[in-house]
Amino acid sequence: MAAFGCTLGILPHIAAAMLGLAAVLHASAVAFAAVKYAGVAYLLFMAWNALREGGSLRVEAAPSRRSDLRVVVDAVAVNLLNPKLSIFFVAFLPQFVGAGEAHPLVRMGELSAAFMLATFVVFALYGVFAAAARRHVLDRPRVLAWLRRSFAAAFGALAVRLAFAER
């Protein structure tokens, strides 16, 4: 389900690219900065939660299952707060749409669907690997503690990098 959420999270970027909103982010320093700093705040929030015992890496004997809707909403939020993904779609997809294309939006939609399918397959494989590795991690609390610290450090580093990112 997380793979579906991550793939679904790309949909707003594709729509933004087709409607020109990514161009606004690229052209407007204020809009880009607002989305960028929202992303920084979210990454720092994720780092804090990773460090806390009650964070998203908390493992319980009988885990409380997040609803599928919550997984999808979280995946969409992560993707929406990454302004560079919209800019990527504006820069990348049009290269594969011919100048004489009769229906360029349909072609962009087809290319977007292919991208989303590939993304879904990759994230589904990540999910299968994670499920296989889960038992190994659950049996070793020290591994879980180092994973928590590593994720927190990675989220913090990404937040710092994003904070200093240029358009």
VOFIBA-511235 format. One record per residue: residue in three letters; x, y, z of N, C-alpha, C, O, CB in turn. Coordinates in pm, whole numbers, padded with zeros to 5 digits, always signed. Glycine has a CB too. Example, Ala and Ser with C-alpha at 12.3 -4.5 7.8 and 13.67 -1.06 7.14 Angstrom:
2
ALA+01319-00569+00780+01230-00450+00780+01320-00330+00780+01424-00332+00846+01131-00447+00905;SER+01285-00225+00708+01367-00106+00714+01290+00003+00787+01341+00114+00804+01408-00060+00572;
END
This chain:
167
MET+00082-00120+00000+00000+00000+00000+00086+00126+00000+00048+00227-00060-00093+00000+00120;ALA+00201+00121+00067+00289+00238+00068+00337+00269-00073+00353+00385-00108+00409+00214+00162;ALA+00361+00165-00153+00404+00187-00291+00297+00263-00367+00328+00353-00445+00435+00052-00361;PHE+00171+00227-00345+00062+00297-00410+00058+00442-00365+00035+00532-00445-00071+00228-00382;GLY+00080+00464-00233+00078+00600-00179+00189+00685-00238+00165+00801-00272+00091+00596-00029;CYS+00309+00629-00251+00420+00705-00309+00395+00734-00456+00424+00843-00503+00551+00629-00293;THR+00340+00636-00528+00307+00657-00669+00196+00759-00681+00203+00848-00765+00267+00525-00736;LEU+00094+00747-00599-00017+00841-00602+00031+00981-00565-00024+01080-00613-00127+00796-00507;GLY+00132+00989-00480+00187+01119-00440+00249+01194-00556+00267+01315-00547+00289+01101-00332;ILE+00281+01126-00664+00340+01190-00781+00233+01259-00865+00264+01352-00940+00415+01088-00865;LEU+00108+01215-00856+00000+01271-00937-00010+01424-00929-00023+01487-01033-00130+01210-00894;PRO-00005+01485-00810-00013+01631-00807+00101+01699-00882+00081+01806-00940-00014+01679-00663;HIS+00218+01639-00882+00331+01698-00954+00309+01692-01104+00344+01785-01177+00461+01627-00917;ILE+00254+01583-01148+00225+01570-01291+00119+01672-01331+00133+01739-01433+00178+01426-01325;ALA+00016+01684-01250-00088+01782-01279-00030+01924-01275-00063+02007-01360-00205+01769-01179;ALA+00054+01950-01177+00116+02082-01167+00203+02111-01289+00203+02223-01341+00200+02093-01040;ALA+00275+02012-01333+00360+02031-01451+00275+02063-01573+00311+02149-01653+00445+01906-01476;MET+00163+01993-01588+00079+02015-01705+00006+02149-01697-00022+02209-01801-00022+01902-01719;LEU-00023+02196-01580-00097+02321-01565-00006+02443-01550-00054+02556-01546-00189+02313-01446;GLY+00123+02421-01542+00216+02533-01534+00247+02581-01394+00317+02681-01377+00163+02644-01612;LEU+00195+02512-01292+00221+02556-01156+00369+02539-01119+00423+02617-01040+00134+02479-01058;ALA+00432+02439-01177+00575+02421-01151+00652+02539-01208+00754+02579-01151+00625+02289-01212;ALA+00605+02593-01319+00671+02712-01376+00659+02830-01281+00750+02911-01270+00610+02747-01514;VAL+00545+02840-01213+00529+02948-01115+00629+02930-01001+00691+03027-00957+00384+02950-01058;LEU+00645+02806-00954+00744+02780-00849+00884+02816-00897+00966+02868-00821+00739+02631-00805;HIS+00909+02788-01023+01040+02819-01079+01059+02969-01095+01169+03021-01074+01059+02748-01214;ALA+00954+03039-01133+00964+03183-01159+00951+03267-01032+01008+03376-01025+00858+03223-01258;SER+00878+03220-00934+00851+03298-00814+00940+03252-00699+00927+03140-00649+00704+03288-00774;ALA+01029+03340-00659+01117+03307-00548+01039+03290-00418+01074+03205-00336+01224+03416-00531;VAL+00934+03367-00400+00854+03360-00278+00779+03226-00271+00779+03161-00167+00755+03478-00270;ALA+00716+03186-00381+00642+03059-00382+00738+02942-00361+00708+02850-00284+00566+03042-00515;PHE+00852+02946-00428+00950+02839-00413+00998+02833-00268+01007+02725-00210+01068+02859-00509;ALA+01030+02947-00211+01079+02951-00073+00974+02900+00024+01007+02828+00119+01121+03094-00035;ALA+00847+02935+00002+00741+02889+00092+00731+02736+00090+00723+02673+00195+00607+02952+00053;VAL+00730+02679-00028+00721+02533-00039+00848+02468+00016+00843+02364+00082+00697+02490-00185;LYS+00961+02531-00014+01089+02476+00031+01095+02473+00184+01134+02371+00241+01207+02559-00024;TYR+01058+02581+00250+01068+02584+00396+00961+02499+00462+00980+02451+00574+01058+02725+00445;ALA+00848+02479+00395+00750+02383+00446+00810+02243+00441+00791+02163+00532+00617+02389+00364;GLY+00883+02214+00334+00951+02085+00322+01058+02069+00428+01074+01960+00484+01012+02070+00185;VAL+01133+02175+00456+01236+02171+00560+01172+02141+00695+01221+02057+00771+01315+02305+00566;ALA+01063+02210+00725+00994+02186+00852+00944+02042+00863+00955+01980+00968+00876+02284+00868;TYR+00891+01991+00754+00840+01853+00756+00954+01753+00774+00939+01655+00848+00764+01823+00626;LEU+01067+01776+00708+01183+01686+00725+01235+01690+00869+01270+01586+00925+01296+01726+00628;LEU+01239+01808+00929+01283+01819+01069+01183+01749+01162+01223+01685+01260+01299+01967+01109;PHE+01055+01761+01131+00952+01691+01208+00973+01540+01199+00963+01469+01299+00810+01729+01158;MET+01003+01491+01078+01028+01349+01060+01153+01305+01134+01157+01195+01190+01040+01315+00912;ALA+01257+01389+01136+01380+01357+01209+01349+01345+01358+01395+01252+01425+01489+01464+01183;TRP+01273+01440+01411+01238+01437+01553+01158+01311+01586+01184+01245+01686+01157+01563+01591;ASN+01061+01278+01501+00981+01157+01524+01065+01030+01516+01039+00933+01587+00867+01149+01424;ALA+01166+01030+01429+01252+00912+01418+01334+00893+01546+01361+00779+01586+01346+00925+01297;LEU+01373+01002+01608+01451+00992+01732+01366+00953+01853+01412+00883+01944+01521+01123+01759;ARG+01243+01000+01853+01154+00970+01966+01118+00822+01966+01104+00760+01861+01027+01057+01960;GLU+01102+00768+02082+01062+00628+02093+00925+00605+02029+00899+00498+01974+01059+00583+02240;GLY+00838+00705+02035+00703+00692+01979+00696+00731+01833+00587+00745+01779+00606+00775+02057;GLY+00809+00749+01768+00811+00791+01628+00766+00682+01534+00718+00577+01576+00948+00837+01591;SER+00782+00708+01406+00734+00614+01305+00813+00484+01302+00768+00387+01242+00738+00678+01169;LEU+00931+00479+01366+01009+00356+01370+00983+00275+01497+01054+00179+01525+01156+00388+01359;ARG+00884+00314+01572+00852+00242+01694+00798+00105+01657+00712+00091+01569+00750+00320+01780;VAL+00849+00004+01725+00805-00133+01697+00739-00186+01824+00800-00188+01931+00924-00224+01652;GLU+00616-00228+01809+00541-00283+01921+00514-00430+01894+00516-00476+01780+00409-00206+01943;ALA+00488-00503+02002+00456-00645+01987+00331-00663+01900+00328-00748+01812+00436-00712+02124;ALA+00230-00583+01927+00108-00583+01845+00095-00443+01786+00028-00357+01844-00020-00623+01931;PRO+00157-00419+01671+00158-00283+01617+00018-00234+01583-00066-00309+01532+00246-00277+01494;SER-00004-00106+01612-00130-00045+01570-00115-00008+01423-00028+00071+01387-00168+00081+01659;ARG-00196-00065+01342-00184-00050+01197-00238+00086+01154-00349+00125+01189-00259-00163+01124;ARG-00155+00157+01076-00203+00282+01016-00300+00247+00906-00282+00147+00835-00085+00370+00962;SER-00399+00327+00892-00496+00300+00786-00430+00322+00650-00333+00397+00637-00622+00390+00801;ASP-00485+00257+00550-00433+00274+00415-00443+00420+00371-00355+00471+00302-00508+00183+00316;LEU-00551+00486+00411-00568+00627+00377-00456+00711+00438-00406+00803+00373-00705+00677+00424;ARG-00417+00681+00562-00310+00757+00628-00178+00737+00556-00100+00831+00542-00297+00714+00777;VAL-00151+00616+00510-00029+00588+00435-00027+00670+00306+00075+00730+00272-00017+00436+00402;VAL-00139+00672+00236-00148+00748+00110-00133+00898+00137-00061+00966+00065-00283+00721+00039;VAL-00200+00949+00241-00190+01092+00274-00046+01129+00309+00002+01234+00265-00284+01127+00392;ASP+00023+01047+00386+00163+01075+00420+00252+01076+00295+00338+01163+00281+00215+00972+00520;ALA+00231+00980+00206+00311+00972+00084+00286+01094-00005+00380+01149-00063+00281+00843+00006;VAL+00161+01136-00016+00129+01254-00096+00193+01378-00034+00247+01463-00106-00025+01273-00108;ALA+00188+01390+00099+00248+01506+00166+00398+01513+00141+00451+01621+00115+00221+01499+00316;VAL+00466+01401+00149+00610+01400+00125+00640+01448-00016+00733+01527-00037+00668+01258+00146;ASN+00564+01402-00113+00588+01441-00252+00546+01585-00280+00613+01654-00357+00514+01348-00345;LEU+00437+01631-00219+00393+01768-00241+00492+01871-00187+00507+01979-00243+00257+01790-00178;LEU+00559+01835-00080+00652+01929-00018+00791+01925-00081+00886+01981-00025+00663+01900+00130;ASN+00804+01861-00194+00930+01858-00268+00911+01936-00397+00868+01879-00498+00976+01710-00296;PRO+00943+02064-00397+00918+02145-00518+01003+02104-00638+00967+02132-00752+00943+02291-00489;LYS+01113+02039-00613+01200+02001-00724+01140+01891-00810+01176+01877-00926+01334+01956-00672;LEU+01048+01813-00754+00983+01710-00834+00895+01773-00942+00893+01725-01055+00898+01618-00743;SER+00823+01879-00909+00743+01950-01009+00832+02009-01118+00801+01999-01237+00659+02061-00944;ILE+00940+02068-01077+01033+02127-01174+01092+02017-01262+01115+02039-01381+01145+02206-01102;PHE+01118+01901-01205+01167+01787-01282+01069+01751-01393+01110+01730-01508+01191+01667-01191;PHE+00939+01744-01360+00841+01708-01462+00833+01813-01572+00819+01778-01689+00704+01689-01398;VAL+00842+01939-01536+00839+02045-01637+00961+02036-01729+00950+02059-01849+00833+02184-01570;ALA+01075+02002-01673+01198+01997-01753+01213+01865-01829+01270+01864-01938+01317+02018-01663;PHE+01165+01756-01774+01194+01625-01831+01091+01576-01932+01127+01540-02044+01205+01525-01720;LEU+00964+01575-01894+00863+01515-01980+00845+01585-02115+00829+01514-02215+00733+01515-01909;PRO+00846+01716-02124+00825+01780-02255+00928+01739-02361+00900+01750-02481+00827+01929-02239;GLN+01045+01694-02321+01145+01652-02418+01097+01533-02500+01147+01511-02611+01275+01616-02347;PHE+01003+01459-02449+00955+01338-02516+00821+01358-02586+00759+01262-02631+00944+01226-02415;VAL+00777+01483-02593+00654+01516-02664+00694+01595-02788+00753+01702-02778+00553+01597-02574;GLY+00661+01541-02904+00700+01605-03029+00630+01739-03049+00519+01760-03000+00670+01515-03145;ALA+00697+01829-03121+00641+01963-03146+00512+01953-03228+00423+02036-03213+00743+02051-03219;GLY+00503+01853-03314+00385+01837-03397+00281+01744-03337+00187+01703-03406+00424+01787-03531;GLU+00295+01710-03214+00203+01618-03147+00061+01676-03150+00040+01791-03112+00248+01591-02999;ALA-00035+01595-03195-00174+01642-03206-00236+01667-03068-00313+01762-03051-00257+01539-03282;HIS-00204+01582-02973-00260+01595-02838-00147+01587-02735-00124+01481-02677-00368+01484-02812;PRO-00076+01697-02714+00041+01692-02624+00006+01659-02479+00085+01594-02410+00114+01824-02628;LEU-00111+01702-02430-00148+01670-02293-00175+01521-02275-00144+01463-02171-00271+01751-02251;VAL-00233+01460-02378-00256+01316-02372-00122+01243-02369-00104+01148-02292-00342+01268-02493;ARG-00029+01288-02452+00104+01226-02455+00174+01243-02320+00236+01149-02269+00191+01288-02568;MET+00163+01363-02260+00223+01385-02127+00156+01294-02025+00223+01242-01935+00209+01535-02084;GLY+00027+01274-02038-00043+01183-01948+00005+01040-01962+00023+00970-01862-00192+01189-01974;GLU+00028+00996-02086+00080+00861-02109+00220+00846-02050+00250+00746-01984+00083+00830-02261;LEU+00305+00946-02073+00440+00941-02017+00436+00942-01865+00513+00873-01799+00525+01059-02069;SER+00347+01021-01811+00332+01027-01665+00286+00893-01610+00333+00849-01505+00233+01137-01625;ALA+00193+00829-01680+00144+00698-01636+00257+00595-01639+00268+00513-01548+00027+00651-01724;ALA+00339+00599-01742+00453+00507-01749+00549+00532-01634+00600+00438-01573+00527+00521-01884;PHE+00574+00659-01604+00662+00694-01492+00603+00643-01361+00674+00588-01277+00685+00847-01486;MET+00472+00663-01342+00407+00620-01219+00409+00468-01207+00426+00416-01097+00264+00671-01214;LEU+00393+00397-01317+00398+00250-01314+00537+00204-01272+00551+00115-01187+00360+00191-01451;ALA+00639+00263-01332+00776+00226-01294+00803+00258-01147+00867+00180-01077+00878+00300-01384;THR+00755+00372-01101+00771+00410-00961+00697+00311-00870+00749+00273-00765+00719+00554-00938;PHE+00578+00272-00910+00502+00176-00830+00577+00044-00817+00584-00013-00708+00365+00152-00893;VAL+00632-00005-00927+00706-00133-00925+00825-00122-00830+00850-00211-00750+00753-00172-01068;VAL+00900-00012-00841+01018+00006-00755+00977+00011-00608+01038-00057-00525+01094+00136-00794;PHE+00875+00089-00575+00834+00099-00435+00771-00032-00385+00784-00064-00267+00736+00213-00418;ALA+00705-00106-00472+00652-00236-00432+00767-00331-00398+00759-00406-00301+00564-00297-00545;LEU+00874-00327-00479+00991-00410-00448+01056-00366-00317+01101-00450-00239+01094-00402-00562;TYR+01060-00235-00292+01109-00188-00162+01025-00247-00050+01079-00289+00052+01107-00033-00156;GLY+00894-00249-00067+00805-00303+00035+00829-00450+00061+00830-00494+00176+00661-00282-00007;VAL+00850-00527-00045+00878-00671-00030+01009-00690+00046+01017-00773+00137+00885-00742-00169;PHE+01111-00613+00010+01240-00622+00079+01224-00583+00226+01279-00649+00315+01345-00533+00011;ALA+01151-00476+00252+01132-00430+00390+01060-00535+00474+01096-00557+00590+01053-00298+00393;ALA+00961-00599+00417+00889-00704+00490+00982-00821+00524+00973-00878+00632+00768-00755+00407;ALA+01071-00854+00430+01166-00964+00455+01268-00925+00561+01310-01010+00641+01238-01003+00325;ALA+01309-00800+00564+01411-00755+00659+01352-00723+00797+01427-00710+00894+01482-00633+00604;ARG+01222-00711+00806+01157-00670+00932+01193-00761+01049+01228-00713+01156+01006-00668+00914;ARG+01184-00890+01029+01212-00984+01137+01355-00970+01186+01381-00976+01306+01186-01127+01092;HIS+01447-00952+01095+01589-00935+01131+01606-00813+01222+01682-00818+01319+01676-00920+01004;VAL+01538-00707+01192+01549-00584+01271+01478-00600+01404+01529-00557+01508+01491-00464+01194;LEU+01359-00661+01404+01282-00676+01528+01354-00760+01631+01338-00738+01751+01148-00737+01499;ASP+01433-00855+01586+01505-00943+01679+01630-00877+01737+01693-00933+01826+01543-01073+01609;ARG+01666-00761+01689+01788-00692+01733+01758-00546+01767+01760-00461+01678+01898-00700+01624;PRO+01731-00516+01894+01697-00379+01935+01808-00277+01903+01779-00161+01875+01667-00376+02083;ARG+01934-00321+01908+02043-00228+01877+02039-00186+01730+02069-00071+01697+02180-00291+01910;VAL+02001-00278+01644+01988-00246+01501+01879-00140+01484+01895-00045+01408+01956-00373+01417;LEU+01768-00157+01554+01658-00062+01546+01700+00075+01596+01665+00177+01537+01538-00113+01625;ALA+01776+00079+01706+01823+00207+01760+01914+00278+01660+01901+00399+01640+01898+00186+01894;TRP+02004+00206+01597+02093+00268+01498+02015+00308+01373+02048+00410+01311+02207+00172+01460;LEU+01916+00232+01336+01831+00272+01223+01760+00403+01253+01754+00493+01169+01727+00162+01190;ARG+01705+00413+01375+01637+00536+01417+01731+00656+01407+01694+00760+01351+01585+00523+01561;ARG+01851+00641+01460+01949+00751+01455+01989+00783+01311+02003+00900+01275+02074+00716+01537;SER+02007+00680+01231+02046+00701+01091+01938+00775+01014+01967+00867+00937+02077+00568+01024;PHE+01812+00734+01033+01703+00803+00966+01693+00948+01012+01674+01038+00931+01570+00730+00990;ALA+01705+00970+01142+01699+01106+01194+01811+01191+01135+01787+01306+01096+01707+01106+01348;ALA+01931+01137+01128+02044+01211+01070+02020+01238+00921+02050+01347+00872+02175+01132+01088;ALA+01966+01139+00850+01939+01158+00707+01832+01265+00686+01848+01351+00600+01895+01025+00642;PHE+01723+01260+00763+01619+01362+00749+01674+01500+00783+01643+01598+00715+01499+01329+00840;GLY+01756+01508+00889+01816+01636+00926+01909+01688+00818+01906+01807+00785+01893+01623+01056;ALA+01991+01600+00761+02082+01641+00654+02005+01686+00531+02042+01784+00467+02176+01526+00617;LEU+01897+01615+00498+01815+01656+00384+01749+01791+00409+01737+01873+00318+01707+01551+00354;ALA+01706+01814+00533+01646+01944+00567+01747+02057+00550+01713+02162+00496+01592+01942+00710;VAL+01869+02035+00596+01974+02137+00582+02004+02161+00434+02016+02276+00390+02102+02094+00657;ARG+02016+02052+00359+02045+02065+00216+01932+02140+00144+01958+02227+00061+02066+01927+00153;LEU+01809+02106+00176+01696+02173+00115+01689+02320+00155+01655+02406+00073+01566+02104+00153;ALA+01723+02349+00280+01720+02489+00327+01817+02576+00247+01790+02694+00225+01755+02496+00475;PHE+01928+02520+00205+02028+02597+00130+02020+02577-00020+02106+02624-00094+02166+02561+00178;ALA+01916+02507-00065+01901+02480-00209+01864+02607-00285+01787+02690-00237+01793+02371-00233;GLU+01921+02619-00400+01888+02729-00491+01784+02678-00589+01767+02558-00608+02014+02782-00565;ARG+01715+02772-00652+01619+02731-00755+01698+02694-00873+01642+02656-00976+01516+02841-00788;
END
